[in-house]
Amino acid sequence: MSASRNPYAWDKDEPERAAVLPLDWDFDGDTDIALQCGWGATGNLMYDLWILRDGRWRYIPEFRDDVTSPRRHPERRVVRGYSHGGMVGLIHQKTEHAWVRGEFVLQWEMDQVWSHERQLFHRVVRRRRGGGMAVESDRWLSIEEVESEPREPEDVE
């Protein structure tokens, strides 16, 4: 981004990094509106979301509460969130939400935190099974193990 570019303006090359995101967040063909409502110290972005349904705007509170720095994945019809809290992104949370019968529902999440006591990362992965979230894996990892893993583009932004 150039120094003269307005950081609050929508940019077609970086559509999900602006203060106003006029995008199809629920993958129904209508343009919805996400408005930035917070910017964390580590660069995490929070948004309020209004979706257009049957000609009326509907506020989605779970978007603000559960999705940080959102990214749309239309090919899978999901919205992923990524929140980093320290250690150059090694302490973080990832989420994946989908629209299920018109509701914005958490489908998958991964939390990774650092334990000073153990000098290890604690990573818990949960996936929706039936009506709730179930633990898929619960692991302790060394810093070397975590650093050697491939990272996704949103992990390093």
N, CA and C atoms as an extended XYZ file, in Angstrom:
471
Properties=species:S:1:pos:R:3:atomname:S:1:resname:S:1:resid:I:1 pbc="F F F"
N         0.845       -1.174        0.000 N   MET     1
C         0.000        0.000        0.000 CA  MET     1
C         0.887        1.233        0.000 C   MET     1
N         0.596        2.167       -0.870 N   SER     2
C         1.394        3.389       -0.940 CA  SER     2
C         1.032        4.312        0.216 C   SER     2
N         1.963        5.178        0.580 N   ALA     3
C         1.744        6.087        1.702 CA  ALA     3
C         0.597        7.050        1.435 C   ALA     3
N         0.320        7.357        0.168 N   SER     4
C        -0.726        8.328       -0.146 CA  SER     4
C        -2.113        7.686       -0.260 C   SER     4
N        -2.197        6.359       -0.262 N   ARG     5
C        -3.487        5.678       -0.408 CA  ARG     5
C        -4.313        5.808        0.875 C   ARG     5
N        -5.591        6.044        0.719 N   ASN     6
C        -6.498        6.153        1.842 CA  ASN     6
C        -6.742        4.751        2.417 C   ASN     6
N        -6.322        4.457        3.658 N   PRO     7
C        -6.469        3.112        4.209 CA  PRO     7
C        -7.921        2.727        4.480 C   PRO     7
N        -8.835        3.701        4.466 N   TYR     8
C       -10.239        3.413        4.733 CA  TYR     8
C       -11.041        3.190        3.461 C   TYR     8
N       -10.432        3.390        2.306 N   ALA     9
C       -11.137        3.244        1.028 CA  ALA     9
C       -11.161        1.794        0.598 C   ALA     9
N       -12.235        1.388       -0.041 N   TRP    10
C       -12.361        0.028       -0.572 CA  TRP    10
C       -11.477       -0.097       -1.793 C   TRP    10
N       -10.732       -1.190       -1.861 N   ASP    11
C        -9.791       -1.431       -2.952 CA  ASP    11
C       -10.078       -2.810       -3.530 C   ASP    11
N       -10.388       -2.887       -4.812 N   LYS    12
C       -10.749       -4.172       -5.421 CA  LYS    12
C        -9.620       -5.192       -5.332 C   LYS    12
N        -8.368       -4.734       -5.213 N   ASP    13
C        -7.238       -5.657       -5.097 CA  ASP    13
C        -7.060       -6.195       -3.682 C   ASP    13
N        -7.547       -5.465       -2.687 N   GLU    14
C        -7.513       -5.897       -1.294 CA  GLU    14
C        -8.883       -5.618       -0.677 C   GLU    14
N        -9.921       -6.311       -1.140 N   PRO    15
C       -11.275       -5.943       -0.729 CA  PRO    15
C       -11.562       -6.144        0.751 C   PRO    15
N       -10.832       -7.018        1.434 N   GLU    16
C       -11.179       -7.307        2.816 CA  GLU    16
C       -10.241       -6.634        3.812 C   GLU    16
N        -9.682       -5.469        3.446 N   ARG    17
C        -8.791       -4.730        4.337 CA  ARG    17
C        -9.253       -3.289        4.513 C   ARG    17
N       -10.482       -2.976        4.217 N   ALA    18
C       -10.973       -1.599        4.280 CA  ALA    18
C       -11.962       -1.429        5.432 C   ALA    18
N       -12.347       -0.188        5.692 N   ALA    19
C       -13.308        0.108        6.750 CA  ALA    19
C       -14.726       -0.267        6.341 C   ALA    19
N       -15.023       -0.235        5.061 N   VAL    20
C       -16.346       -0.610        4.544 CA  VAL    20
C       -16.133       -1.707        3.510 C   VAL    20
N       -16.813       -2.847        3.715 N   LEU    21
C       -16.648       -3.997        2.819 CA  LEU    21
C       -17.973       -4.333        2.150 C   LEU    21
N       -18.240       -3.763        0.975 N   PRO    22
C       -19.482       -4.054        0.257 CA  PRO    22
C       -19.326       -5.340       -0.565 C   PRO    22
N       -19.486       -6.489        0.096 N   LEU    23
C       -19.269       -7.793       -0.532 CA  LEU    23
C       -20.433       -8.729       -0.231 C   LEU    23
N       -20.524       -9.804       -0.969 N   ASP    24
C       -21.558      -10.819       -0.746 CA  ASP    24
C       -21.076      -11.789        0.335 C   ASP    24
N       -21.366      -11.473        1.597 N   TRP    25
C       -20.864      -12.261        2.717 CA  TRP    25
C       -21.631      -13.555        2.936 C   TRP    25
N       -22.884      -13.621        2.483 N   ASP    26
C       -23.647      -14.862        2.686 CA  ASP    26
C       -23.831      -15.657        1.401 C   ASP    26
N       -23.145      -15.247        0.353 N   PHE    27
C       -23.059      -16.004       -0.909 CA  PHE    27
C       -24.420      -16.252       -1.560 C   PHE    27
N       -25.313      -15.247       -1.451 N   ASP    28
C       -26.638      -15.387       -2.070 CA  ASP    28
C       -26.796      -14.520       -3.311 C   ASP    28
N       -25.732      -13.807       -3.703 N   GLY    29
C       -25.789      -12.957       -4.888 CA  GLY    29
C       -26.049      -11.495       -4.594 C   GLY    29
N       -26.473      -11.153       -3.380 N   ASP    30
C       -26.715       -9.758       -2.995 CA  ASP    30
C       -25.476       -9.189       -2.308 C   ASP    30
N       -25.240       -7.889       -2.496 N   THR    31
C       -24.140       -7.225       -1.819 CA  THR    31
C       -24.556       -6.887       -0.395 C   THR    31
N       -23.761       -7.338        0.560 N   ASP    32
C       -23.989       -7.067        1.974 CA  ASP    32
C       -22.977       -6.000        2.408 C   ASP    32
N       -23.101       -5.518        3.651 N   ILE    33
C       -22.222       -4.452        4.125 CA  ILE    33
C       -21.581       -4.867        5.448 C   ILE    33
N       -20.258       -4.831        5.488 N   ALA    34
C       -19.512       -5.003        6.736 CA  ALA    34
C       -18.806       -3.682        7.009 C   ALA    34
N       -18.978       -3.178        8.228 N   LEU    35
C       -18.373       -1.908        8.637 CA  LEU    35
C       -17.370       -2.161        9.750 C   LEU    35
N       -16.165       -1.665        9.564 N   GLN    36
C       -15.139       -1.874       10.573 CA  GLN    36
C       -15.541       -1.193       11.871 C   GLN    36
N       -15.458       -1.935       12.977 N   CYS    37
C       -15.833       -1.384       14.284 CA  CYS    37
C       -14.676       -1.466       15.274 C   CYS    37
N       -13.553       -2.049       14.852 N   GLY    38
C       -12.413       -2.130       15.755 CA  GLY    38
C       -11.146       -2.510       15.021 C   GLY    38
N       -10.026       -2.107       15.609 N   TRP    39
C        -8.725       -2.410       15.039 CA  TRP    39
C        -7.807       -2.676       16.219 C   TRP    39
N        -7.413       -3.941       16.389 N   GLY    40
C        -6.606       -4.322       17.534 CA  GLY    40
C        -5.159       -3.892       17.414 C   GLY    40
N        -4.452       -3.941       18.524 N   ALA    41
C        -3.055       -3.520       18.584 CA  ALA    41
C        -2.157       -4.364       17.685 C   ALA    41
N        -2.537       -5.626       17.436 N   THR    42
C        -1.716       -6.493       16.587 CA  THR    42
C        -2.234       -6.559       15.154 C   THR    42
N        -3.126       -5.628       14.796 N   GLY    43
C        -3.621       -5.569       13.422 CA  GLY    43
C        -4.900       -6.326       13.168 C   GLY    43
N        -5.477       -6.931       14.205 N   ASN    44
C        -6.745       -7.633       14.035 CA  ASN    44
C        -7.857       -6.629       13.719 C   ASN    44
N        -8.692       -6.969       12.752 N   LEU    45
C        -9.791       -6.094       12.343 CA  LEU    45
C       -11.122       -6.728       12.724 C   LEU    45
N       -12.017       -5.936       13.307 N   MET    46
C       -13.348       -6.395       13.678 CA  MET    46
C       -14.386       -5.616       12.877 C   MET    46
N       -15.451       -6.304       12.496 N   TYR    47
C       -16.490       -5.708       11.655 CA  TYR    47
C       -17.881       -6.032       12.176 C   TYR    47
N       -18.799       -5.091       11.944 N   ASP    48
C       -20.229       -5.348       12.085 CA  ASP    48
C       -20.739       -5.717       10.703 C   ASP    48
N       -21.646       -6.686       10.639 N   LEU    49
C       -22.152       -7.156        9.348 CA  LEU    49
C       -23.667       -7.022        9.274 C   LEU    49
N       -24.118       -6.453        8.138 N   TRP    50
C       -25.533       -6.426        7.785 CA  TRP    50
C       -25.675       -7.159        6.456 C   TRP    50
N       -26.558       -8.152        6.431 N   ILE    51
C       -26.813       -8.862        5.183 CA  ILE    51
C       -28.182       -8.450        4.656 C   ILE    51
N       -28.296       -8.471        3.343 N   LEU    52
C       -29.552       -8.126        2.690 CA  LEU    52
C       -30.321       -9.406        2.429 C   LEU    52
N       -31.499       -9.526        3.051 N   ARG    53
C       -32.364      -10.693        2.874 CA  ARG    53
C       -33.778      -10.219        2.605 C   ARG    53
N       -34.318      -10.658        1.491 N   ASP    54
C       -35.697      -10.307        1.132 CA  ASP    54
C       -35.936       -8.800        1.188 C   ASP    54
N       -34.953       -8.031        0.714 N   GLY    55
C       -35.097       -6.581        0.651 CA  GLY    55
C       -34.933       -5.864        1.976 C   GLY    55
N       -34.562       -6.579        3.041 N   ARG    56
C       -34.390       -5.965        4.367 CA  ARG    56
C       -32.994       -6.259        4.886 C   ARG    56
N       -32.466       -5.310        5.659 N   TRP    57
C       -31.149       -5.486        6.252 CA  TRP    57
C       -31.264       -6.225        7.573 C   TRP    57
N       -30.391       -7.205        7.772 N   ARG    58
C       -30.387       -7.999        9.009 CA  ARG    58
C       -28.978       -7.942        9.610 C   ARG    58
N       -28.903       -7.522       10.873 N   TYR    59
C       -27.626       -7.441       11.581 CA  TYR    59
C       -27.233       -8.835       12.070 C   TYR    59
N       -25.946       -9.193       11.917 N   ILE    60
C       -25.445      -10.506       12.323 CA  ILE    60
C       -24.452      -10.299       13.476 C   ILE    60
N       -24.916      -10.384       14.742 N   PRO    61
C       -24.027      -10.100       15.876 CA  PRO    61
C       -22.861      -11.076       15.998 C   PRO    61
N       -23.036      -12.324       15.574 N   GLU    62
C       -21.962      -13.313       15.668 CA  GLU    62
C       -20.740      -12.909       14.844 C   GLU    62
N       -20.958      -12.134       13.794 N   PHE    63
C       -19.843      -11.713       12.945 CA  PHE    63
C       -18.865      -10.871       13.753 C   PHE    63
N       -19.389       -9.914       14.511 N   ARG    64
C       -18.525       -9.048       15.321 CA  ARG    64
C       -17.888       -9.846       16.454 C   ARG    64
N       -18.647      -10.712       17.065 N   ASP    65
C       -18.183      -11.445       18.235 CA  ASP    65
C       -17.184      -12.554       17.903 C   ASP    65
N       -17.343      -13.198       16.753 N   ASP    66
C       -16.617      -14.445       16.486 CA  ASP    66
C       -15.635      -14.418       15.318 C   ASP    66
N       -15.663      -13.383       14.479 N   VAL    67
C       -14.822      -13.391       13.276 CA  VAL    67
C       -13.909      -12.173       13.282 C   VAL    67
N       -12.610      -12.430       13.367 N   THR    68
C       -11.626      -11.353       13.337 CA  THR    68
C       -10.901      -11.392       11.997 C   THR    68
N       -10.669      -10.222       11.425 N   SER    69
C        -9.989      -10.114       10.122 CA  SER    69
C       -10.585      -11.102        9.110 C   SER    69
N       -11.873      -10.923        8.793 N   PRO    70
C       -12.589      -11.914        7.968 CA  PRO    70
C       -12.085      -12.009        6.529 C   PRO    70
N       -12.191      -13.205        5.998 N   ARG    71
C       -11.875      -13.492        4.594 CA  ARG    71
C       -12.974      -14.382        4.042 C   ARG    71
N       -13.482      -13.999        2.906 N   ARG    72
C       -14.511      -14.803        2.220 CA  ARG    72
C       -13.835      -15.899        1.397 C   ARG    72
N       -14.442      -17.049        1.389 N   HIS    73
C       -13.990      -18.164        0.546 CA  HIS    73
C       -15.216      -18.670       -0.222 C   HIS    73
N       -15.580      -17.941       -1.299 N   PRO    74
C       -16.809      -18.273       -2.038 CA  PRO    74
C       -16.812      -19.688       -2.602 C   PRO    74
N       -15.637      -20.209       -2.969 N   GLU    75
C       -15.589      -21.560       -3.536 CA  GLU    75
C       -16.077      -22.607       -2.533 C   GLU    75
N       -15.931      -22.327       -1.238 N   ARG    76
C       -16.404      -23.248       -0.202 CA  ARG    76
C       -17.612      -22.694        0.536 C   ARG    76
N       -17.983      -21.447        0.206 N   ARG    77
C       -19.126      -20.780        0.839 CA  ARG    77
C       -18.943      -20.651        2.351 C   ARG    77
N       -17.722      -20.250        2.746 N   VAL    78
C       -17.421      -20.054        4.162 CA  VAL    78
C       -16.727      -18.711        4.353 C   VAL    78
N       -16.746      -18.244        5.593 N   VAL    79
C       -16.020      -17.053        6.011 CA  VAL    79
C       -15.025      -17.505        7.059 C   VAL    79
N       -13.746      -17.194        6.812 N   ARG    80
C       -12.701      -17.560        7.766 CA  ARG    80
C       -12.248      -16.316        8.510 C   ARG    80
N       -11.925      -16.513        9.770 N   GLY    81
C       -11.382      -15.447       10.593 CA  GLY    81
C       -10.011      -15.844       11.100 C   GLY    81
N        -9.183      -14.841       11.312 N   TYR    82
C        -7.839      -15.092       11.826 CA  TYR    82
C        -7.476      -13.969       12.780 C   TYR    82
N        -7.161      -14.347       14.019 N   SER    83
C        -6.801      -13.373       15.037 CA  SER    83
C        -5.439      -13.742       15.604 C   SER    83
N        -4.492      -12.813       15.532 N   HIS    84
C        -3.187      -13.101       16.114 CA  HIS    84
C        -2.956      -12.206       17.317 C   HIS    84
N        -2.294      -12.795       18.315 N   GLY    85
C        -2.135      -12.076       19.557 CA  GLY    85
C        -0.707      -11.918       20.025 C   GLY    85
N         0.243      -12.483       19.333 N   GLY    86
C         1.613      -12.312       19.770 CA  GLY    86
C         2.545      -13.358       19.197 C   GLY    86
N         3.798      -13.255       19.569 N   MET    87
C         4.856      -14.154       19.111 CA  MET    87
C         4.864      -14.248       17.582 C   MET    87
N         4.777      -13.112       16.916 N   VAL    88
C         4.800      -12.995       15.459 CA  VAL    88
C         3.733      -13.899       14.836 C   VAL    88
N         2.546      -13.872       15.416 N   GLY    89
C         1.434      -14.629       14.864 CA  GLY    89
C         1.348      -16.064       15.325 C   GLY    89
N         2.278      -16.527       16.146 N   LEU    90
C         2.234      -17.919       16.596 CA  LEU    90
C         1.166      -18.147       17.664 C   LEU    90
N         0.786      -17.096       18.390 N   ILE    91
C        -0.368      -17.170       19.286 CA  ILE    91
C        -1.544      -16.649       18.477 C   ILE    91
N        -2.515      -17.514       18.209 N   HIS    92
C        -3.606      -17.076       17.345 CA  HIS    92
C        -4.845      -17.968       17.463 C   HIS    92
N        -5.898      -17.494       16.827 N   GLN    93
C        -7.142      -18.253       16.701 CA  GLN    93
C        -7.590      -18.169       15.250 C   GLN    93
N        -8.057      -19.294       14.726 N   LYS    94
C        -8.650      -19.336       13.394 CA  LYS    94
C       -10.078      -19.859       13.543 C   LYS    94
N       -10.970      -19.309       12.743 N   THR    95
C       -12.355      -19.779       12.753 CA  THR    95
C       -12.857      -19.947       11.329 C   THR    95
N       -13.862      -20.769       11.186 N   GLU    96
C       -14.529      -20.924        9.894 CA  GLU    96
C       -16.025      -21.036       10.160 C   GLU    96
N       -16.781      -20.131        9.537 N   HIS    97
C       -18.237      -20.091        9.679 CA  HIS    97
C       -18.892      -20.360        8.331 C   HIS    97
N       -20.065      -20.939        8.385 N   ALA    98
C       -20.873      -21.161        7.181 CA  ALA    98
C       -22.304      -20.736        7.492 C   ALA    98
N       -23.047      -20.499        6.431 N   TRP    99
C       -24.458      -20.156        6.576 CA  TRP    99
C       -25.247      -21.461        6.535 C   TRP    99
N       -25.948      -21.747        7.636 N   VAL   100
C       -26.736      -22.969        7.754 CA  VAL   100
C       -28.189      -22.562        8.001 C   VAL   100
N       -29.039      -22.852        7.036 N   ARG   101
C       -30.466      -22.479        7.122 CA  ARG   101
C       -30.642      -21.013        7.527 C   ARG   101
N       -29.830      -20.145        6.890 N   GLY   102
C       -29.947      -18.708        7.107 CA  GLY   102
C       -29.229      -18.176        8.338 C   GLY   102
N       -28.594      -19.034        9.113 N   GLU   103
C       -27.887      -18.598       10.314 CA  GLU   103
C       -26.378      -18.734       10.113 C   GLU   103
N       -25.637      -17.834       10.719 N   PHE   104
C       -24.177      -17.804       10.631 CA  PHE   104
C       -23.630      -18.695       11.744 C   PHE   104
N       -23.081      -19.862       11.379 N   VAL   105
C       -22.764      -20.896       12.363 CA  VAL   105
C       -21.277      -21.264       12.313 C   VAL   105
N       -20.647      -21.286       13.491 N   LEU   106
C       -19.260      -21.728       13.602 CA  LEU   106
C       -19.178      -23.198       13.218 C   LEU   106
N       -18.246      -23.522       12.284 N   GLN   107
C       -18.068      -24.895       11.828 CA  GLN   107
C       -16.750      -25.499       12.311 C   GLN   107
N       -15.742      -24.638       12.485 N   TRP   108
C       -14.398      -25.109       12.831 CA  TRP   108
C       -13.655      -23.979       13.527 C   TRP   108
N       -12.805      -24.334       14.499 N   GLU   109
C       -11.960      -23.334       15.139 CA  GLU   109
C       -10.681      -23.982       15.643 C   GLU   109
N        -9.636      -23.191       15.667 N   MET   110
C        -8.360      -23.628       16.194 CA  MET   110
C        -7.817      -22.516       17.079 C   MET   110
N        -7.526      -22.866       18.313 N   ASP   111
C        -6.932      -21.922       19.258 CA  ASP   111
C        -5.524      -22.400       19.576 C   ASP   111
N        -4.581      -21.481       19.515 N   GLN   112
C        -3.199      -21.820       19.848 CA  GLN   112
C        -2.663      -20.759       20.796 C   GLN   112
N        -2.268      -21.182       21.997 N   VAL   113
C        -1.745      -20.273       23.016 CA  VAL   113
C        -0.403      -20.791       23.516 C   VAL   113
N         0.349      -19.920       24.157 N   TRP   114
C         1.657      -20.266       24.690 CA  TRP   114
C         1.539      -20.496       26.195 C   TRP   114
N         2.116      -21.588       26.672 N   SER   115
C         2.180      -21.870       28.102 CA  SER   115
C         3.582      -21.549       28.600 C   SER   115
N         3.688      -20.524       29.440 N   HIS   116
C         4.998      -20.180       30.008 CA  HIS   116
C         5.480      -21.298       30.933 C   HIS   116
N         4.553      -21.900       31.645 N   GLU   117
C         4.901      -22.973       32.575 CA  GLU   117
C         5.542      -24.167       31.857 C   GLU   117
N         4.928      -24.597       30.751 N   ARG   118
C         5.440      -25.761       30.013 CA  ARG   118
C         6.448      -25.395       28.926 C   ARG   118
N         6.496      -24.120       28.560 N   GLN   119
C         7.342      -23.666       27.446 CA  GLN   119
C         6.957      -24.381       26.150 C   GLN   119
N         5.645      -24.527       25.957 N   LEU   120
C         5.075      -25.180       24.774 CA  LEU   120
C         3.827      -24.427       24.342 C   LEU   120
N         3.457      -24.621       23.073 N   PHE   121
C         2.179      -24.120       22.571 CA  PHE   121
C         1.112      -25.167       22.825 C   PHE   121
N        -0.072      -24.705       23.206 N   HIS   122
C        -1.218      -25.595       23.375 CA  HIS   122
C        -2.201      -25.284       22.255 C   HIS   122
N        -2.458      -26.279       21.408 N   ARG   123
C        -3.350      -26.103       20.263 CA  ARG   123
C        -4.554      -27.029       20.405 C   ARG   123
N        -5.732      -26.413       20.359 N   VAL   124
C        -6.982      -27.175       20.418 CA  VAL   124
C        -7.771      -26.881       19.150 C   VAL   124
N        -8.172      -27.946       18.454 N   VAL   125
C        -8.979      -27.825       17.238 CA  VAL   125
C       -10.350      -28.430       17.531 C   VAL   125
N       -11.395      -27.665       17.197 N   ARG   126
C       -12.771      -28.133       17.380 CA  ARG   126
C       -13.491      -28.072       16.036 C   ARG   126
N       -14.383      -29.036       15.828 N   ARG   127
C       -15.186      -29.084       14.604 CA  ARG   127
C       -16.635      -29.377       15.003 C   ARG   127
N       -17.561      -28.763       14.239 N   ARG   128
C       -18.980      -28.998       14.505 CA  ARG   128
C       -19.326      -30.443       14.167 C   ARG   128
N       -19.918      -31.097       15.134 N   ARG   129
C       -20.409      -32.460       14.966 CA  ARG   129
C       -21.817      -32.486       15.541 C   ARG   129
N       -22.780      -32.775       14.679 N   GLY   130
C       -24.158      -32.754       15.156 CA  GLY   130
C       -24.541      -31.354       15.583 C   GLY   130
N       -25.004      -31.204       16.825 N   GLY   131
C       -25.480      -29.916       17.302 CA  GLY   131
C       -24.456      -29.076       18.033 C   GLY   131
N       -23.215      -29.568       18.162 N   GLY   132
C       -22.248      -28.794       18.921 CA  GLY   132
C       -20.836      -28.941       18.407 C   GLY   132
N       -19.945      -28.266       19.086 N   MET   133
C       -18.530      -28.319       18.733 CA  MET   133
C       -17.861      -29.424       19.534 C   MET   133
N       -17.066      -30.249       18.840 N   ALA   134
C       -16.362      -31.350       19.492 CA  ALA   134
C       -14.863      -31.172       19.282 C   ALA   134
N       -14.080      -31.539       20.285 N   VAL   135
C       -12.625      -31.459       20.180 CA  VAL   135
C       -12.152      -32.508       19.182 C   VAL   135
N       -11.448      -32.037       18.169 N   GLU   136
C       -10.880      -32.908       17.145 CA  GLU   136
C        -9.437      -33.269       17.485 C   GLU   136
N        -8.705      -32.299       18.045 N   SER   137
C        -7.344      -32.577       18.513 CA  SER   137
C        -6.983      -31.601       19.623 C   SER   137
N        -6.117      -32.064       20.510 N   ASP   138
C        -5.656      -31.286       21.651 CA  ASP   138
C        -4.189      -31.661       21.819 C   ASP   138
N        -3.281      -30.749       21.391 N   ARG   139
C        -1.863      -31.089       21.342 CA  ARG   139
C        -1.004      -30.011       21.983 C   ARG   139
N         0.136      -30.443       22.500 N   TRP   140
C         1.179      -29.557       22.977 CA  TRP   140
C         2.307      -29.618       21.967 C   TRP   140
N         2.789      -28.446       21.512 N   LEU   141
C         3.798      -28.386       20.455 CA  LEU   141
C         4.956      -27.494       20.861 C   LEU   141
N         6.150      -27.894       20.454 N   SER   142
C         7.325      -27.054       20.705 CA  SER   142
C         7.310      -25.880       19.731 C   SER   142
N         8.078      -24.871       20.051 N   ILE   143
C         8.179      -23.716       19.148 CA  ILE   143
C         8.761      -24.154       17.804 C   ILE   143
N         9.690      -25.121       17.819 N   GLU   144
C        10.273      -25.611       16.567 CA  GLU   144
C         9.232      -26.299       15.701 C   GLU   144
N         8.343      -27.073       16.317 N   GLU   145
C         7.284      -27.747       15.552 CA  GLU   145
C         6.348      -26.735       14.907 C   GLU   145
N         5.971      -25.722       15.672 N   VAL   146
C         5.043      -24.710       15.161 CA  VAL   146
C         5.697      -23.890       14.054 C   VAL   146
N         6.938      -23.483       14.256 N   GLU   147
C         7.622      -22.668       13.252 CA  GLU   147
C         7.882      -23.423       11.957 C   GLU   147
N         7.985      -24.744       12.010 N   SER   148
C         8.285      -25.525       10.804 CA  SER   148
C         7.040      -25.836        9.975 C   SER   148
N         5.855      -25.546       10.499 N   GLU   149
C         4.623      -25.833        9.769 CA  GLU   149
C         4.405      -24.839        8.636 C   GLU   149
N         3.819      -25.312        7.537 N   PRO   150
C         3.459      -24.346        6.478 CA  PRO   150
C         2.407      -23.395        7.004 C   PRO   150
N         2.480      -22.133        6.569 N   ARG   151
C         1.527      -21.127        7.027 CA  ARG   151
C         0.683      -20.657        5.863 C   ARG   151
N        -0.568      -20.411        6.147 N   GLU   152
C        -1.494      -19.926        5.129 CA  GLU   152
C        -1.301      -18.419        4.967 C   GLU   152
N        -1.685      -17.865        3.796 N   PRO   153
C        -1.477      -16.418        3.566 CA  PRO   153
C        -2.076      -15.548        4.661 C   PRO   153
N        -3.284      -15.863        5.155 N   GLU   154
C        -3.882      -15.001        6.178 CA  GLU   154
C        -3.180      -15.117        7.503 C   GLU   154
N        -2.324      -16.136        7.703 N   ASP   155
C        -1.592      -16.286        8.947 CA  ASP   155
C        -0.491      -15.250        9.108 C   ASP   155
N        -0.049      -14.669        8.031 N   VAL   156
C         1.115      -13.781        8.105 CA  VAL   156
C         0.801      -12.347        7.713 C   VAL   156
N        -0.440      -12.024        7.496 N   GLU   157
C        -0.785      -10.651        7.106 CA  GLU   157
C        -0.776       -9.730        8.296 C   GLU   157
